[in-house]
Amino acid sequence: MEDAVILARLIGKAEAEGSSMDAAFKRYDELRRERVMENYTRASARWEGAKNRSWLLQKVMELFMWAFLVVSWNKRGWGFEYDAANIELGGKL
C-alpha cells in the first residue's frame, strides 16, 4: 500500500511538472529502497530463526513470547507510524 501511495504521488508530480516517468521511477527507487530492504532483512531474520527449531524449543519460545512482546513493543512503532502520504518527495523531478 505504501508503494502505491508514493508511486501515485510521484507520477502526479511528474505530470504536473512535465517530467518524464523515468525520473518519477528513479525518485521512487531512491525513496523506497531503504525501507523495503529493512523490511526484507527483518522478514528474513524471522524466517531463518524459525526454520531449525526443535519441538521443545518451539514450545518454550511460545511460553515466553508474551515477555518478548512487552519488551519490544516500543520498537514495533517503526512499521505502524510510517505514513506514505506525508513523505517528502523532494525537489523537481
Sequence and secondary structure as in RCSB ss.txt:
>XXXX:A:sequence
MEDAVILARLIGKAEAEGSSMDAAFKRYDELRRERVMENYTRASARWEGAKNRSWLLQKVMELFMWAFLVVSWNK
RGWGFEYDAANIELGGKL
>XXXX:A:secstr
 HHHHHHHHHHHHHHHHT  HHHHHHHHHHHHHHHHHHHHHHHHHHHHHHHT  HHHHHHHHHTHHHHHHHHGGG
GHHHHS  GGG    S  
